[in-house]
Amino acid sequence: RIFFLEHPKEIGGRFSIFSVVGLLPIFLFDLKIQKFLPNLREFLTNYSKILIDSTTFLSKKYLDSKINSIIFLSFNKKLNNLILWIQQMISESLGKSGKGLLPVLSVAPKDYHSLLQLYLDGPKDKIFYIFDKKDKTDIKNRNLFGKKFNFLNRYSLNKIKDAQKKALIKTLKLNKIPFREIYFKNSKEETLMEYFTYFVLETIFIAKLIKVNPFGQNAVEQVKKITYRILN
């Protein structure tokens, strides 16, 4: 006998975070499912204006052909999987009928070396989401940089990385490049619920404003069908 939980057919994979598909792994990781819901009404009340403002801004800038891409600058690798989920949410939901925003995960400050020149001085068609989370693990510098860079020896790796983030934010402001800073104070169930809910709603609202259906992925299904025919 095999025990299974049936996933509701009307809920697409990227929107299934609060369905049995998402909640079962959450339960298996020993997170408390019941903590996801009690504060939802309060969260929607507190963040409704921010949600409306952000979706209106992004939709208008996109429709005016001023923003085509969202660059997710991740300053903590522990957030990368969450960002990849948001990337899927945006690309599969908005990429319809010749429309859509291109979401890109960019690892910071590593990508300063290879991409920052383009970000700051290339086409002004991007908005930047700066993600960060307090990192308990840190590396203390022990005279690694030599006498020439002696001033760096006073700082831990996290302090140096934080200075790079602050410098980037100041530079974005000086160059009037749109950005938002998203900081995770903790990884509690309530916090995760808020971010999951926010990005699901933001994506759906943007889709409605730019007049695309956020549900379904017909182009991907076409590739699947052709792949099936090739293999058969």
N, C-alpha and C positions, 0 to 999 in steps of 0.2 A: 504494500500500500504506500502510495506517495502523497505526502501532504504538500499542497501548494496554495499560494494566494494569487487570486486572479487580479490582474491589473485592469482598471477601467479603460475600455477602448477609446473613449472620448478624450482622454488626457494624454497629450503628447509627451514624449520622454523628457524634454527639457523643462516642462511645466509640472513634472511629477514629484517634485521635492517633498510635497506634503501629502502625497498619495502613499499607498502601501509600498510602492517601489522605493520611495525615499525614506519613509519612516521605519521600515524594517532594518535597514543597515544602521540607522541612527540608534535604534533600540539595541542592536547587537554590539554597538560600540559603547554601550552602557550609558548613553545619554538619556535624559529623562524627557520622554515625548510630551508628557503633560505640561512641561514648562514652556513649550513652544507656543501655546495658545492663549493663556490667561491675559497676557498683556497686549494682545494683537489690537484690540479696539483702542487702547491708549496710544499705541504706536501710530496707528493710522490717523488719530486725532492730532498728535504732536507733529507728524511729518507730512501731513497732507499739503501744506503750503509749499514746502521744499519740493515735494514730488510734482506738484503742478508747475512750479516755476522752472524746474529742471527739464521736464518734458516739453514745456512750451518753448524754452530757449533752444533745446536741441532740435526740435521739429522745425522751428522757424529758420534757424541757421542752415539746416539741411535743405529745406525747400528753397532757400535763397542761394543755394549752391556755394555756401561759405564753409561748411563743414562736411567732409566726406568720411573721416576716419576718427576713431576713438583709440588713443594710445593708453594702455594700462601699464603704468610704470610701477612695478612691484619692488618695494624696498625690503621685503621679507619673503623668502622663498616658501614659507609655510602658507602663504596666501595664494600661491600660484594655481593650485587646483581649483580653488574657489573662483579665481579670475578666469580660468579656462571654461568653467561652467557659465559664467556671465558672457564670455566670448561666444559660446555656442548659442546661448539665449538670444543674443542680439543678432548674430549673423543668420541663423536659421529662421528667426521670426520676421526680420525686416528685409531680408534679401529676396524680394519678390518683384516681378514685373519691371525689371530694370532699376529698381530702387534699393536702398539699403545703406547702412553705415558699416564700414570695415573696422572691426575690433581687433586690436593687436596687443598681445602680451609682450611687454618689453621689460627685461630684467635690469633693475637699477641697483647700484650705479655702474654695473658692468657695461651696459649699452651706451654709457656716455662716450666711450672710446670709439664706437663704431657708428652710432646713429644720432647722437646729440646735435651734431652740426646740421643735419637735415631737419631735425625737430625744430631747432631755433631759427634757422635761416633759410629753410626750404619753403615750399608752398604753405601758405597760411590756411590750410584746409583741415586742420586737426584740432581736437580738444583732448586734453590730457587728464586722466584720472590717476592721481598719485595715491597708491595703496601702501599702508604701513601698519605694523603691529609691534608692540613692545616685545623685544627679544631678550629673554632671560639669559641666554648663552652669549658670552662675549669673549673677545680675545684681547688680552692686555699686550701692548707693545713693549718689548724688552730690548730697546736699542737696536731695532731691526733696520732702521733707515739710515744709520750712519750719522756723522757729524753734520753733513750738509743739510739734512732734514731733521735736525735734532728736535725742533719744535713739535714734530709729530709724535715723538716718543712719550709725550705727556698725556696722550689720548689713547683710549681703547679703540678697537675697530668700529664698534657701534657709534662712538662719538664722532669719528671721522665720517662715517656714512651719513649720520644725521646732519652734519655740517654740509655735506654735498647735497642733501635733499633741500635744506633751507636755502642754499645758494641757487638751486634750480628754481625754487618757488619765487624768489626775488627776481630772477632773470625773466621768468615767464610774466611776472607783473610788469616789469620794465618794458618788455616788448609787446605788452597787451595781448598775450596769447591766452586763450581761455583754458582754465583748468579747474579741477575740484580735488580737494584733499579728503581722502577716506581713511580714517584711522580706527583700528580695532583696539579697544581698551582691554578686551578679554575674549575668550572663546566660549563663553557660557551659552547655554541653550537659547536663552532669551535674545542674546546678541545675534546669534546665527539666524534665528527666526526673523529678526528685523531686517537683516541684509538680504536674506532670501526673498522675503516679501517685497522689499523695496525694488529690487531689480526686476522681479517678475512684473510688478505693476508698471514700472517705468517703461519697460519694453513694450507692453501691451498698449499703453497710452500713446507712446510715440507711433506705434503702428497705426493706430486709429487716426492720429493727426496727419500722417503722411499718406493715409488711405491705402494701406495694404493689410491683408489678412495675416495676423501673427501666427495663426495655427496652421499646421500642415507644412509639407516640404516636397512639393511635387517634382521639382528638379532632381532632388536626391532619389526619389522613388524611381524616376526614369533610369538613373544609373544602376540602381539595384536590379531592375527588370532586365536591362541589357546584360549585366553581369551574369544573371541567372541563365539567360539564353546562351551566352558564350560557354558556360560550364556544362550545359546540357546539349 
